[in-house]
Structure formats: C-alpha cells, structure tokens
Amino acid sequence: MLTICLQLKLPSSDGKYYNTDCVNTENAFRLIQSIPSKKAEPFKKWLAKVGYERVQEIEDPELAQKRMKDIYEQKGYSDEWIEKRVRGVAIRDELTKEWDKRGINSRREFSILTDEISRATFGLTPSEYKHFKKLENENLRDHMDDIELILTMLGEATTTRFTRDRDSHKFPELRNDANDGGDVAGAT
C-alpha cells in the first residue's frame, strides 16, 4: 500500500516541517478498503453504497441529475435557483465540448478562456470573484444569485454561438469569442 503514498513536508505542532505520508482521495478510499478492522466496516459499507449508486447513474444518467438536485435542496436552495444551476451546467458543458473539438485541451487554456468571459461579464476573473465573495474552496457558481447565474449562462452561451458562427479554431480566435461573449453578458 505504500506505493500509493507520497511524502510531503508538512508543518507540525512544533512549527517544524517533517516528511509526512500523504495520499489523494481515491487512494485514501483504497487504503480504507484494505483495513481489516471491524471499526472500518461502516465506512466500507458507505463506500460500497456510493459506488453502487454511481454504477446506477452510469446506467441511467438522469439519476445523477436527480442526485444533484437533491443535494442542492438539502443545502436549502430554491427550486428556481436549482433549475438555473442545472441549466448553467448544461450550457458550460456545451461550451467546453465546443472548445475541446476546436483543440483546447489544457486546463490552462480552459482557465484563460473562462477568465476572459468572467472578466468581460463581471469585471473579475473567477479567482478574483471568489476572493471578493470571501470563498476559499467552495464552488463560485454555488454562491451566485439568480442574476449572476443568468449572466454567466448568457456569457457562455453567447461565446458558444460566436465560436460556431465564426468557425473559430485557434486559441487567439477562441479568446476573442470568449471576450465578446462576456461583453454581451456584461452589457446586459
């Protein structure tokens, strides 16, 4: 099991940094599954249940969307907000698939194009917007109100339309589409 661990220097309570065994989330689950203790059984059962649910969602993707809606309801979001959020996910997915078809394949390029839309729409990149809203690891869109979600959808949908209408393929062209799509949302 040690092959899935890597060592990072992390601070301890004495203020010094020590090599510490670390794993990512997937490997933490694998590690837990290998523990032969009865105390680990409830967590193993939960992992099996979640895994089974994901297999069901592969067979019927509507279950995943229902699960997402249920989670937002449990967090206290209104049905109207949830519908906008779900629609926003679909619009974002359509845009990223379009970028992917046109050769955008690095996280950095996706990030730059997303920054262009957001900056033109709100005057802030997503990371600046998260800082403005005092968010750390939370999803920015989960902390947007109805108008912010609508403007985000408008910027991304318009960017998709410009990209298709202009038949843009090179990164500078796609960046221009993103800026123009964001400008439409920002002007709105």
Secondary structure, DSSP 8 states (H G I E B T S, - for coil): -GGG-EEEEEE-TTS-EEEEEE--HHHHHHHHHT---GGGHHHHHHHHHHHHHHHHHHH-THHHHHHHHHHHHHTT--HHHHHHHHHHHHHHHHHHHHHHHTT--SHHHHHHHHHHHHHHHHSS-HHHHHHHTT-SSS-GGGG--HHHHHHHHHHHHHHHHHHHHHT--SHHHHHHHHHHHHHHHHH-
